[in-house]
């Protein structure tokens, strides 16, 4: 999953959440995304960098066939939603 900051200002994602259609949720800690930068959120284990974050889960969250990802800010407002594939 990728998140791109399309603004001219950096954004601190602390308290923001990324959720899938099944209700799996990832809450961002003190993560800053630079202006016009992209970060990748991985399901598995790894070392966080400024361009890659890891959820440290054993099982995959995102369904390759179809799923919906919803990004919400720290007040619970939907910032973006992305769906792919066909629902079963």
N, C-alpha and C positions, 0 to 999 in steps of 0.2 A: 504494500500500500504506500502511496506517495502523497505528501502534502506539500503544496507550493504556496509560498507567500508572494502574492502578486502585487503587494504594495511597496511603497518606497521606504517604509519604516520597518524596523525589526519588531517582532511580536514575541512576547513571553507566553508560552502555552501552559504555564502552571495552572493546574486545576481543570484544564480542558480534557474532554473525553473523546475517544473514538470507539464506536460501538457497531457491531454487526447485527444482521437481521435476527440472529438467535439470542441476542442480549449479551454476548461476550463484550466486556468493556475493558479498555485500556485507559488509565488516567495518566496524563503527563505530569512529570515533576517539574523542576525548574529548568525548562528547555526553552531556549531562545532560537527562533528561526529568523535568519538574516533577511534583509530586503531582497526580493526576487530570487530567493533560494528555495531549494527543495530538500525535504528530508524523507527518508524511507523508514517505514515502521515494519519490522520483521516480527514474525510470530515466535520464532525459536530463541535459542540462547546466543549471546554474543556480548561484545563490549560496545557500549554506547559511544558514538562519536558525534560530531556536530552535523553529520549528514545521514547517520544511520542510528536508529533506536531499536532496541530489542525488548519484546514483551516477556521473554524468559518463560515461555509456555512449552510444555512437552508435545501438545497436539496442535495441529493447524487450526486456525480460526476462520480464515477466509476460504470460502468455497469457490473453486475455480469455475464450476459450472454456472452458478448464479449466486449472488449475494447482494447485500446493500451495506454500505459503510456510511455512518453518520458522524460528522464532526460537530461537537458542541463546545461552546466557550465555557468559561468558569461560572457563568450564571445560568447555564443550561439551555441557552439559545442555540438553535441550529445554525451553524455557519455554512455547512455544505453537506450534500448527500450525493453519493455516487452509487448507481446500481449497474449490474452487468448480468448477462445471461437471461435465461427464462426461469421464472419461478416454477417449482415443482408442484 
